Amino acid sequence: MKFGITDTVTLGNGVKMPHLGLGTWRSAEGAEVEQSVRWALEIGYRHVDTAAVYGNERGVGRAIRDSRVPREQVFVTTKVWNDDQRAGRDAVLRAFDESLRRLGTDYVDLYLVHWPVKGKYVEAWRALEQIYSTGRVKAIGVSNFLVHHLADVLKVASVKPMVNQVEFHPRLVQRQLLDFCRNEGIVQEAWSPLMKGKAGEVPLLRELAGKYGKTPSQVVLRWDLQHGVVTIPKSVRRERLVENADLFDFELSADEMAKVDALDRGERIGADPDHFNF
Ligand code: NDP
């Protein structure tokens, strides 16, 4: 499987999404997030993930505008926060406008429902469909949706979610969800792909890293890509941004992929989408 940093997966509506992106959760608004996005674009990343709740959309937008990379070559994702879902459809529409304003752009590439707020996420999906119909977003999707949440949306959707961004790493594989998304043509995207920097604690990942002359983080990111899962490792350090994008000169065998899959323990780092209190 030969491919590179700017290669893309094709979403259900034909839009191309780079399979490697930069995560920005906890990258502080201002100098920190701007530097991180600037470095990432220099290194060759063409995809940045943010969210209204991260409080750093301004910095993300500024760094993209100040770079030499044309806006249309950078895939930008942002997300509608739960409070706006709770406040109803008009609040979701307003939240989108505010994200655009903070990002300083007239469209985003992907807009996501951040969490499946009970009793609210179907209405939020309808609002995203409305935004999609205006052309100010190239693709729409969801995040932290389990199979039953997706099924609820699919029952009423006139536009199918194109992406589901979920916690995904070797300790939380959720095979059934991955298969469901694949069958429905929904691209899965991995958050906390590096287990927040803890990949090096897993002996098999260390062993594979030794075999290929790579780091455990690179092994796990490569495993994402070979699964067809878009991945968005976060770093604010230049050398790690380079490391996390240096994934294209080795390939895990089918047997090694299966061994990494078998590390699954159903272990979450973040909240459970069926039981969250924010
Ligand atoms: P990651 O798994 O990407 O890990 C990030 C952490 O690992 C940071 O502490 C970083 O530190 C460190 N790190 C980065 N690269 C390396 C490396 N090569 N070796 C060792 N440590 C490293 O976790 P995130 O939770 O940030 O997930 C990635 C992105 O996913 C987020 O930034 C966000 O954009 C998105 N996300 C979405 C969620 C959702 O609900 N939809 C929830 C959580 C995340 P440092 O920066 O100092 O390098």
py3Dmol code that shows the C-alpha trace and the ligand (Angstrom):
import py3Dmol

protein = """\
ATOM      1  CA  MET A   1       0.000   0.000   0.000  1.00  0.00           C
ATOM      2  CA  LYS A   2       1.955   3.025  -1.241  1.00  0.00           C
ATOM      3  CA  PHE A   3       0.624   6.466  -0.456  1.00  0.00           C
ATOM      4  CA  GLY A   4       1.647   9.777   1.046  1.00  0.00           C
ATOM      5  CA  ILE A   5       0.841  12.625   3.388  1.00  0.00           C
ATOM      6  CA  THR A   6      -1.595  14.448   1.112  1.00  0.00           C
ATOM      7  CA  ASP A   7      -3.435  11.344  -0.089  1.00  0.00           C
ATOM      8  CA  THR A   8      -7.156  11.344   0.497  1.00  0.00           C
ATOM      9  CA  VAL A   9     -10.132   9.163   1.168  1.00  0.00           C
ATOM     10  CA  THR A  10     -13.266   9.909  -0.830  1.00  0.00           C
ATOM     11  CA  LEU A  11     -16.384  10.719   1.163  1.00  0.00           C
ATOM     12  CA  GLY A  12     -19.890   9.598   0.205  1.00  0.00           C
ATOM     13  CA  ASN A  13     -20.517  12.806  -1.780  1.00  0.00           C
ATOM     14  CA  GLY A  14     -17.203  12.642  -3.665  1.00  0.00           C
ATOM     15  CA  VAL A  15     -15.353  15.182  -1.496  1.00  0.00           C
ATOM     16  CA  LYS A  16     -11.748  14.206  -0.862  1.00  0.00           C
ATOM     17  CA  MET A  17     -10.493  14.213   2.725  1.00  0.00           C
ATOM     18  CA  PRO A  18      -6.769  13.898   3.522  1.00  0.00           C
ATOM     19  CA  HIS A  19      -6.303  10.711   5.536  1.00  0.00           C
ATOM     20  CA  LEU A  20      -3.826  12.384   7.899  1.00  0.00           C
ATOM     21  CA  GLY A  21      -4.720  15.553   9.764  1.00  0.00           C
ATOM     22  CA  LEU A  22      -3.585  17.668  12.690  1.00  0.00           C
ATOM     23  CA  GLY A  23      -5.532  17.459  15.962  1.00  0.00           C
ATOM     24  CA  THR A  24      -5.802  20.642  18.043  1.00  0.00           C
ATOM     25  CA  TRP A  25      -7.645  19.751  21.239  1.00  0.00           C
ATOM     26  CA  ARG A  26      -5.792  21.460  24.100  1.00  0.00           C
ATOM     27  CA  SER A  27      -3.606  23.422  21.703  1.00  0.00           C
ATOM     28  CA  ALA A  28      -3.994  26.812  23.325  1.00  0.00           C
ATOM     29  CA  GLU A  29      -5.631  29.640  21.381  1.00  0.00           C
ATOM     30  CA  GLY A  30      -3.065  32.122  20.109  1.00  0.00           C
ATOM     31  CA  ALA A  31       0.630  31.457  19.623  1.00  0.00           C
ATOM     32  CA  GLU A  32       0.560  27.744  20.481  1.00  0.00           C
ATOM     33  CA  VAL A  33      -2.138  26.608  18.071  1.00  0.00           C
ATOM     34  CA  GLU A  34      -0.956  29.021  15.376  1.00  0.00           C
ATOM     35  CA  GLN A  35       2.596  27.697  15.547  1.00  0.00           C
ATOM     36  CA  SER A  36       1.399  24.117  15.457  1.00  0.00           C
ATOM     37  CA  VAL A  37      -0.806  24.680  12.388  1.00  0.00           C
ATOM     38  CA  ARG A  38       1.929  26.696  10.687  1.00  0.00           C
ATOM     39  CA  TRP A  39       4.499  23.949  11.199  1.00  0.00           C
ATOM     40  CA  ALA A  40       2.057  21.255  10.123  1.00  0.00           C
ATOM     41  CA  LEU A  41       1.322  23.054   6.857  1.00  0.00           C
ATOM     42  CA  GLU A  42       5.056  23.523   6.219  1.00  0.00           C
ATOM     43  CA  ILE A  43       5.637  19.809   6.800  1.00  0.00           C
ATOM     44  CA  GLY A  44       2.880  18.974   4.329  1.00  0.00           C
ATOM     45  CA  TYR A  45      -0.255  18.324   6.400  1.00  0.00           C
ATOM     46  CA  ARG A  46      -3.336  19.553   4.544  1.00  0.00           C
ATOM     47  CA  HIS A  47      -6.012  18.842   7.120  1.00  0.00           C
ATOM     48  CA  VAL A  48      -6.725  20.478  10.497  1.00  0.00           C
ATOM     49  CA  ASP A  49      -9.304  19.379  13.068  1.00  0.00           C
ATOM     50  CA  THR A  50     -10.780  21.883  15.493  1.00  0.00           C
ATOM     51  CA  ALA A  51     -14.092  22.455  17.309  1.00  0.00           C
ATOM     52  CA  ALA A  52     -16.013  25.396  18.726  1.00  0.00           C
ATOM     53  CA  VAL A  53     -15.442  24.042  22.235  1.00  0.00           C
ATOM     54  CA  TYR A  54     -11.633  23.927  21.801  1.00  0.00           C
ATOM     55  CA  GLY A  55     -11.668  27.731  21.842  1.00  0.00           C
ATOM     56  CA  ASN A  56      -8.928  27.912  19.195  1.00  0.00           C
ATOM     57  CA  GLU A  57     -10.775  28.392  15.893  1.00  0.00           C
ATOM     58  CA  ARG A  58      -9.406  31.949  15.558  1.00  0.00           C
ATOM     59  CA  GLY A  59      -5.810  30.769  15.788  1.00  0.00           C
ATOM     60  CA  VAL A  60      -6.420  27.869  13.411  1.00  0.00           C
ATOM     61  CA  GLY A  61      -7.989  30.221  10.871  1.00  0.00           C
ATOM     62  CA  ARG A  62      -5.254  32.826  11.235  1.00  0.00           C
ATOM     63  CA  ALA A  63      -2.452  30.302  10.758  1.00  0.00           C
ATOM     64  CA  ILE A  64      -4.076  28.942   7.600  1.00  0.00           C
ATOM     65  CA  ARG A  65      -4.648  32.432   6.183  1.00  0.00           C
ATOM     66  CA  ASP A  66      -1.084  33.518   6.965  1.00  0.00           C
ATOM     67  CA  SER A  67       0.414  30.412   5.372  1.00  0.00           C
ATOM     68  CA  ARG A  68       1.432  30.110   1.738  1.00  0.00           C
ATOM     69  CA  VAL A  69      -1.054  27.304   1.257  1.00  0.00           C
ATOM     70  CA  PRO A  70      -4.244  28.310  -0.559  1.00  0.00           C
ATOM     71  CA  ARG A  71      -7.408  27.879   1.544  1.00  0.00           C
ATOM     72  CA  GLU A  72      -8.884  25.361  -0.893  1.00  0.00           C
ATOM     73  CA  GLN A  73      -5.915  23.054  -0.347  1.00  0.00           C
ATOM     74  CA  VAL A  74      -6.510  22.762   3.398  1.00  0.00           C
ATOM     75  CA  PHE A  75      -9.293  20.544   4.708  1.00  0.00           C
ATOM     76  CA  VAL A  76     -10.790  22.186   7.818  1.00  0.00           C
ATOM     77  CA  THR A  77     -13.109  20.383  10.230  1.00  0.00           C
ATOM     78  CA  THR A  78     -15.021  21.988  13.059  1.00  0.00           C
ATOM     79  CA  LYS A  79     -17.873  20.814  15.292  1.00  0.00           C
ATOM     80  CA  VAL A  80     -21.046  22.070  16.928  1.00  0.00           C
ATOM     81  CA  TRP A  81     -20.939  21.898  20.715  1.00  0.00           C
ATOM     82  CA  ASN A  82     -23.513  20.153  22.912  1.00  0.00           C
ATOM     83  CA  ASP A  83     -24.992  23.304  24.499  1.00  0.00           C
ATOM     84  CA  ASP A  84     -25.986  24.552  21.056  1.00  0.00           C
ATOM     85  CA  GLN A  85     -27.597  21.191  20.275  1.00  0.00           C
ATOM     86  CA  ARG A  86     -29.548  21.423  23.523  1.00  0.00           C
ATOM     87  CA  ALA A  87     -30.701  24.939  22.588  1.00  0.00           C
ATOM     88  CA  GLY A  88     -32.204  23.603  19.341  1.00  0.00           C
ATOM     89  CA  ARG A  89     -31.960  23.938  15.587  1.00  0.00           C
ATOM     90  CA  ASP A  90     -31.595  27.726  15.335  1.00  0.00           C
ATOM     91  CA  ALA A  91     -28.777  27.673  17.872  1.00  0.00           C
ATOM     92  CA  VAL A  92     -26.961  25.062  15.754  1.00  0.00           C
ATOM     93  CA  LEU A  93     -27.349  27.278  12.681  1.00  0.00           C
ATOM     94  CA  ARG A  94     -26.001  30.266  14.633  1.00  0.00           C
ATOM     95  CA  ALA A  95     -23.128  28.200  16.063  1.00  0.00           C
ATOM     96  CA  PHE A  96     -22.054  27.341  12.526  1.00  0.00           C
ATOM     97  CA  ASP A  97     -22.061  31.019  11.518  1.00  0.00           C
ATOM     98  CA  GLU A  98     -19.980  31.851  14.583  1.00  0.00           C
ATOM     99  CA  SER A  99     -17.440  29.136  13.787  1.00  0.00           C
ATOM    100  CA  LEU A 100     -17.098  30.504  10.245  1.00  0.00           C
ATOM    101  CA  ARG A 101     -16.577  33.997  11.628  1.00  0.00           C
ATOM    102  CA  ARG A 102     -13.924  32.860  14.112  1.00  0.00           C
ATOM    103  CA  LEU A 103     -12.146  30.785  11.472  1.00  0.00           C
ATOM    104  CA  GLY A 104     -12.298  33.773   9.114  1.00  0.00           C
ATOM    105  CA  THR A 105     -13.404  31.661   6.191  1.00  0.00           C
ATOM    106  CA  ASP A 106     -16.587  31.456   4.149  1.00  0.00           C
ATOM    107  CA  TYR A 107     -16.874  27.667   4.215  1.00  0.00           C
ATOM    108  CA  VAL A 108     -15.633  24.669   6.159  1.00  0.00           C
ATOM    109  CA  ASP A 109     -14.792  21.330   4.648  1.00  0.00           C
ATOM    110  CA  LEU A 110     -16.453  19.204   7.305  1.00  0.00           C
ATOM    111  CA  TYR A 111     -18.915  20.105  10.059  1.00  0.00           C
ATOM    112  CA  LEU A 112     -19.650  17.523  12.755  1.00  0.00           C
ATOM    113  CA  VAL A 113     -22.221  16.989  15.502  1.00  0.00           C
ATOM    114  CA  HIS A 114     -19.665  16.746  18.320  1.00  0.00           C
ATOM    115  CA  TRP A 115     -21.527  14.314  20.654  1.00  0.00           C
ATOM    116  CA  PRO A 116     -24.877  12.500  20.419  1.00  0.00           C
ATOM    117  CA  VAL A 117     -26.842  14.573  22.951  1.00  0.00           C
ATOM    118  CA  LYS A 118     -29.768  12.413  24.002  1.00  0.00           C
ATOM    119  CA  GLY A 119     -33.066  13.503  22.465  1.00  0.00           C
ATOM    120  CA  LYS A 120     -31.309  16.195  20.428  1.00  0.00           C
ATOM    121  CA  TYR A 121     -28.915  14.685  17.923  1.00  0.00           C
ATOM    122  CA  VAL A 122     -31.487  13.938  15.223  1.00  0.00           C
ATOM    123  CA  GLU A 123     -32.644  17.571  15.262  1.00  0.00           C
ATOM    124  CA  ALA A 124     -29.008  18.671  15.153  1.00  0.00           C
ATOM    125  CA  TRP A 125     -28.493  16.434  12.115  1.00  0.00           C
ATOM    126  CA  ARG A 126     -31.415  18.149  10.341  1.00  0.00           C
ATOM    127  CA  ALA A 127     -29.759  21.507  11.038  1.00  0.00           C
ATOM    128  CA  LEU A 128     -26.514  20.245   9.498  1.00  0.00           C
ATOM    129  CA  GLU A 129     -28.440  19.090   6.429  1.00  0.00           C
ATOM    130  CA  GLN A 130     -29.842  22.610   6.140  1.00  0.00           C
ATOM    131  CA  ILE A 131     -26.347  24.138   6.376  1.00  0.00           C
ATOM    132  CA  TYR A 132     -25.097  21.622   3.800  1.00  0.00           C
ATOM    133  CA  SER A 133     -27.819  22.718   1.375  1.00  0.00           C
ATOM    134  CA  THR A 134     -26.410  26.274   1.462  1.00  0.00           C
ATOM    135  CA  GLY A 135     -23.035  25.106   0.154  1.00  0.00           C
ATOM    136  CA  ARG A 136     -21.112  26.628   3.075  1.00  0.00           C
ATOM    137  CA  VAL A 137     -19.902  23.227   4.151  1.00  0.00           C
ATOM    138  CA  LYS A 138     -18.467  20.653   1.759  1.00  0.00           C
ATOM    139  CA  ALA A 139     -19.351  17.647   3.902  1.00  0.00           C
ATOM    140  CA  ILE A 140     -21.232  16.881   7.117  1.00  0.00           C
ATOM    141  CA  GLY A 141     -20.854  14.147   9.672  1.00  0.00           C
ATOM    142  CA  VAL A 142     -21.046  13.122  13.294  1.00  0.00           C
ATOM    143  CA  SER A 143     -18.701  12.349  16.146  1.00  0.00           C
ATOM    144  CA  ASN A 144     -18.870   9.895  19.029  1.00  0.00           C
ATOM    145  CA  PHE A 145     -21.850   8.140  17.471  1.00  0.00           C
ATOM    146  CA  LEU A 146     -22.343   4.452  18.254  1.00  0.00           C
ATOM    147  CA  VAL A 147     -24.227   2.124  15.909  1.00  0.00           C
ATOM    148  CA  HIS A 148     -27.609   2.880  17.501  1.00  0.00           C
ATOM    149  CA  HIS A 149     -27.073   6.666  17.207  1.00  0.00           C
ATOM    150  CA  LEU A 150     -26.115   6.276  13.553  1.00  0.00           C
ATOM    151  CA  ALA A 151     -29.149   4.074  12.929  1.00  0.00           C
ATOM    152  CA  ASP A 152     -31.450   6.779  14.371  1.00  0.00           C
ATOM    153  CA  VAL A 153     -29.967   9.372  12.040  1.00  0.00           C
ATOM    154  CA  LEU A 154     -30.014   7.083   9.007  1.00  0.00           C
ATOM    155  CA  LYS A 155     -33.747   6.489   9.514  1.00  0.00           C
ATOM    156  CA  VAL A 156     -34.556  10.147   8.839  1.00  0.00           C
ATOM    157  CA  ALA A 157     -31.550  11.506   6.975  1.00  0.00           C
ATOM    158  CA  SER A 158     -31.913  12.985   3.523  1.00  0.00           C
ATOM    159  CA  VAL A 159     -28.129  13.396   3.528  1.00  0.00           C
ATOM    160  CA  LYS A 160     -26.176  10.481   4.968  1.00  0.00           C
ATOM    161  CA  PRO A 161     -23.427  11.341   7.460  1.00  0.00           C
ATOM    162  CA  MET A 162     -20.153  11.187   5.559  1.00  0.00           C
ATOM    163  CA  VAL A 163     -17.840  10.799   8.556  1.00  0.00           C
ATOM    164  CA  ASN A 164     -17.988   9.460  12.120  1.00  0.00           C
ATOM    165  CA  GLN A 165     -15.102  10.735  14.269  1.00  0.00           C
ATOM    166  CA  VAL A 166     -14.673   8.455  17.293  1.00  0.00           C
ATOM    167  CA  GLU A 167     -12.132   7.377  19.871  1.00  0.00           C
ATOM    168  CA  PHE A 168     -10.131   4.673  18.092  1.00  0.00           C
ATOM    169  CA  HIS A 169      -6.805   3.107  19.027  1.00  0.00           C
ATOM    170  CA  PRO A 170      -5.483  -0.403  19.700  1.00  0.00           C
ATOM    171  CA  ARG A 171      -7.118  -0.513  23.159  1.00  0.00           C
ATOM    172  CA  LEU A 172     -10.523   0.527  21.744  1.00  0.00           C
ATOM    173  CA  VAL A 173     -11.187  -0.981  18.343  1.00  0.00           C
ATOM    174  CA  GLN A 174     -15.041  -1.193  18.328  1.00  0.00           C
ATOM    175  CA  ARG A 175     -14.978  -3.621  15.396  1.00  0.00           C
ATOM    176  CA  GLN A 176     -18.760  -3.652  15.040  1.00  0.00           C
ATOM    177  CA  LEU A 177     -18.837   0.137  14.654  1.00  0.00           C
ATOM    178  CA  LEU A 178     -15.990   0.068  12.152  1.00  0.00           C
ATOM    179  CA  ASP A 179     -17.779  -2.587  10.074  1.00  0.00           C
ATOM    180  CA  PHE A 180     -21.100  -0.742  10.294  1.00  0.00           C
ATOM    181  CA  CYS A 181     -19.503   2.480   9.022  1.00  0.00           C
ATOM    182  CA  ARG A 182     -17.707   0.641   6.249  1.00  0.00           C
ATOM    183  CA  ASN A 183     -20.945  -1.027   5.101  1.00  0.00           C
ATOM    184  CA  GLU A 184     -22.801   2.282   5.161  1.00  0.00           C
ATOM    185  CA  GLY A 185     -20.066   4.162   3.278  1.00  0.00           C
ATOM    186  CA  ILE A 186     -19.346   6.365   6.322  1.00  0.00           C
ATOM    187  CA  VAL A 187     -15.639   7.154   6.712  1.00  0.00           C
ATOM    188  CA  GLN A 188     -14.392   6.546  10.233  1.00  0.00           C
ATOM    189  CA  GLU A 189     -11.977   9.020  11.762  1.00  0.00           C
ATOM    190  CA  ALA A 190      -9.838   8.315  14.849  1.00  0.00           C
ATOM    191  CA  TRP A 191      -9.538  10.678  17.787  1.00  0.00           C
ATOM    192  CA  SER A 192      -6.887  10.126  20.454  1.00  0.00           C
ATOM    193  CA  PRO A 193      -5.178   7.818  17.930  1.00  0.00           C
ATOM    194  CA  LEU A 194      -1.963   7.918  19.979  1.00  0.00           C
ATOM    195  CA  MET A 195      -3.770   7.085  23.200  1.00  0.00           C
ATOM    196  CA  LYS A 196      -2.603  10.557  24.193  1.00  0.00           C
ATOM    197  CA  GLY A 197       1.059   9.697  23.725  1.00  0.00           C
ATOM    198  CA  LYS A 198       0.897   6.321  25.471  1.00  0.00           C
ATOM    199  CA  ALA A 199       1.452   4.055  22.442  1.00  0.00           C
ATOM    200  CA  GLY A 200       4.995   3.404  23.695  1.00  0.00           C
ATOM    201  CA  GLU A 201       3.591   1.590  26.741  1.00  0.00           C
ATOM    202  CA  VAL A 202       2.245  -1.253  24.574  1.00  0.00           C
ATOM    203  CA  PRO A 203       4.901  -3.989  24.085  1.00  0.00           C
ATOM    204  CA  LEU A 204       3.617  -5.169  20.663  1.00  0.00           C
ATOM    205  CA  LEU A 205       3.732  -1.612  19.323  1.00  0.00           C
ATOM    206  CA  ARG A 206       7.298  -1.276  20.631  1.00  0.00           C
ATOM    207  CA  GLU A 207       8.241  -4.587  19.011  1.00  0.00           C
ATOM    208  CA  LEU A 208       6.791  -3.591  15.605  1.00  0.00           C
ATOM    209  CA  ALA A 209       8.454  -0.191  15.907  1.00  0.00           C
ATOM    210  CA  GLY A 210      11.800  -1.946  16.433  1.00  0.00           C
ATOM    211  CA  LYS A 211      11.238  -4.185  13.420  1.00  0.00           C
ATOM    212  CA  TYR A 212      10.514  -1.271  11.055  1.00  0.00           C
ATOM    213  CA  GLY A 213      12.850   1.330  12.564  1.00  0.00           C
ATOM    214  CA  LYS A 214       9.821   3.432  13.503  1.00  0.00           C
ATOM    215  CA  THR A 215       8.254   4.661  16.760  1.00  0.00           C
ATOM    216  CA  PRO A 216       5.221   3.074  18.457  1.00  0.00           C
ATOM    217  CA  SER A 217       3.224   6.214  17.545  1.00  0.00           C
ATOM    218  CA  GLN A 218       4.078   5.753  13.883  1.00  0.00           C
ATOM    219  CA  VAL A 219       3.051   2.097  14.011  1.00  0.00           C
ATOM    220  CA  VAL A 220      -0.341   2.944  15.429  1.00  0.00           C
ATOM    221  CA  LEU A 221      -0.951   5.778  12.939  1.00  0.00           C
ATOM    222  CA  ARG A 222       0.041   3.469  10.091  1.00  0.00           C
ATOM    223  CA  TRP A 223      -2.424   0.875  11.451  1.00  0.00           C
ATOM    224  CA  ASP A 224      -5.179   3.536  11.241  1.00  0.00           C
ATOM    225  CA  LEU A 225      -4.392   4.357   7.643  1.00  0.00           C
ATOM    226  CA  GLN A 226      -4.235   0.701   6.591  1.00  0.00           C
ATOM    227  CA  HIS A 227      -7.692   0.287   8.137  1.00  0.00           C
ATOM    228  CA  GLY A 228      -8.912   3.156   5.943  1.00  0.00           C
ATOM    229  CA  VAL A 229      -9.463   5.228   9.096  1.00  0.00           C
ATOM    230  CA  VAL A 230      -8.626   8.939   8.859  1.00  0.00           C
ATOM    231  CA  THR A 231      -6.332   9.941  11.721  1.00  0.00           C
ATOM    232  CA  ILE A 232      -5.661  13.282  13.442  1.00  0.00           C
ATOM    233  CA  PRO A 233      -2.772  13.044  15.938  1.00  0.00           C
ATOM    234  CA  LYS A 234      -2.294  16.229  17.965  1.00  0.00           C
ATOM    235  CA  SER A 235       1.056  17.786  18.738  1.00  0.00           C
ATOM    236  CA  VAL A 236       2.398  21.250  19.387  1.00  0.00           C
ATOM    237  CA  ARG A 237       6.019  20.093  18.946  1.00  0.00           C
ATOM    238  CA  ARG A 238       7.614  20.351  15.546  1.00  0.00           C
ATOM    239  CA  GLU A 239       9.642  17.146  15.818  1.00  0.00           C
ATOM    240  CA  ARG A 240       6.519  15.174  16.704  1.00  0.00           C
ATOM    241  CA  LEU A 241       4.565  16.718  13.840  1.00  0.00           C
ATOM    242  CA  VAL A 242       7.326  15.433  11.559  1.00  0.00           C
ATOM    243  CA  GLU A 243       7.321  12.027  13.262  1.00  0.00           C
ATOM    244  CA  ASN A 244       3.533  11.663  13.064  1.00  0.00           C
ATOM    245  CA  ALA A 245       3.569  12.326   9.325  1.00  0.00           C
ATOM    246  CA  ASP A 246       6.468  10.020   8.504  1.00  0.00           C
ATOM    247  CA  LEU A 247       4.305   6.974   7.858  1.00  0.00           C
ATOM    248  CA  PHE A 248       4.747   6.204   4.217  1.00  0.00           C
ATOM    249  CA  ASP A 249       7.895   4.100   3.927  1.00  0.00           C
ATOM    250  CA  PHE A 250       6.718   0.957   5.707  1.00  0.00           C
ATOM    251  CA  GLU A 251       3.713  -1.332   5.715  1.00  0.00           C
ATOM    252  CA  LEU A 252       2.267  -3.631   8.365  1.00  0.00           C
ATOM    253  CA  SER A 253       1.499  -7.148   7.158  1.00  0.00           C
ATOM    254  CA  ALA A 254      -2.024  -8.573   7.392  1.00  0.00           C
ATOM    255  CA  ASP A 255      -0.832 -10.704  10.306  1.00  0.00           C
ATOM    256  CA  GLU A 256       0.585  -7.660  12.117  1.00  0.00           C
ATOM    257  CA  MET A 257      -2.618  -5.699  11.506  1.00  0.00           C
ATOM    258  CA  ALA A 258      -4.575  -8.561  13.100  1.00  0.00           C
ATOM    259  CA  LYS A 259      -2.193  -8.680  16.068  1.00  0.00           C
ATOM    260  CA  VAL A 260      -2.680  -4.966  16.700  1.00  0.00           C
ATOM    261  CA  ASP A 261      -6.470  -5.409  16.372  1.00  0.00           C
ATOM    262  CA  ALA A 262      -6.221  -8.111  19.043  1.00  0.00           C
ATOM    263  CA  LEU A 263      -4.882  -5.580  21.583  1.00  0.00           C
ATOM    264  CA  ASP A 264      -8.476  -4.368  21.939  1.00  0.00           C
ATOM    265  CA  ARG A 265      -9.740  -4.254  25.510  1.00  0.00           C
ATOM    266  CA  GLY A 266     -12.714  -1.972  24.990  1.00  0.00           C
ATOM    267  CA  GLU A 267     -10.799   0.574  27.074  1.00  0.00           C
ATOM    268  CA  ARG A 268     -11.828   4.211  26.717  1.00  0.00           C
ATOM    269  CA  ILE A 269      -9.672   7.242  27.447  1.00  0.00           C
ATOM    270  CA  GLY A 270     -12.524   9.665  26.876  1.00  0.00           C
ATOM    271  CA  ALA A 271     -16.218   9.643  27.733  1.00  0.00           C
ATOM    272  CA  ASP A 272     -18.702   6.919  26.832  1.00  0.00           C
ATOM    273  CA  PRO A 273     -21.085   8.247  24.152  1.00  0.00           C
ATOM    274  CA  ASP A 274     -24.031   6.661  25.973  1.00  0.00           C
ATOM    275  CA  HIS A 275     -23.115   8.191  29.345  1.00  0.00           C
ATOM    276  CA  PHE A 276     -21.561  11.620  29.271  1.00  0.00           C
ATOM    277  CA  ASN A 277     -22.441  14.565  31.453  1.00  0.00           C
ATOM    278  CA  PHE A 278     -21.262  17.578  29.470  1.00  0.00           C
TER     279      PHE A 278
END
"""
ligand_1 = """\
48
NDP
P -3.606 12.065 20.663
O -3.792 10.607 20.752
O -3.459 12.705 19.334
O -2.380 12.421 21.589
C -1.962 13.746 21.795
C -0.935 13.736 22.939
O 0.187 12.935 22.587
C -0.430 15.088 23.264
O -0.187 15.130 24.663
C 0.894 15.168 22.505
O 1.768 16.043 23.209
C 1.365 13.736 22.539
N 2.074 13.315 21.305
C 1.861 13.707 20.038
N 2.665 13.054 19.181
C 3.426 12.219 19.923
C 4.426 11.302 19.612
N 4.830 11.110 18.363
N 5.011 10.607 20.637
C 4.614 10.799 21.919
N 3.641 11.667 22.275
C 3.063 12.379 21.284
O -4.840 12.708 21.483
P -5.955 13.788 21.267
O -6.950 13.526 22.327
O -5.400 15.139 21.137
O -6.676 13.363 19.874
C -6.299 13.875 18.621
C -7.297 14.904 18.109
O -8.594 14.327 17.972
C -7.559 16.069 19.082
O -6.496 16.962 19.164
C -8.837 16.625 18.502
O -8.571 17.386 17.348
C -9.594 15.336 18.179
N -10.456 14.883 19.302
C -11.803 14.802 19.066
C -12.663 14.407 20.053
C -14.107 14.335 19.765
O -14.894 14.211 20.701
N -14.524 14.411 18.509
C -12.200 14.053 21.393
C -10.763 14.107 21.542
C -9.953 14.493 20.524
P 2.459 17.340 22.511
O 1.379 18.188 21.934
O 3.167 17.978 23.653
O 3.384 16.782 21.476
"""
view = py3Dmol.view(width=600, height=400)
view.addModel(protein, "pdb")
view.setStyle({"model": 0}, {"cartoon": {"style": "trace"}})
view.addModel(ligand_1, "xyz")
view.setStyle({"model": 1}, {"stick": {}})
view.zoomTo()
view.show()
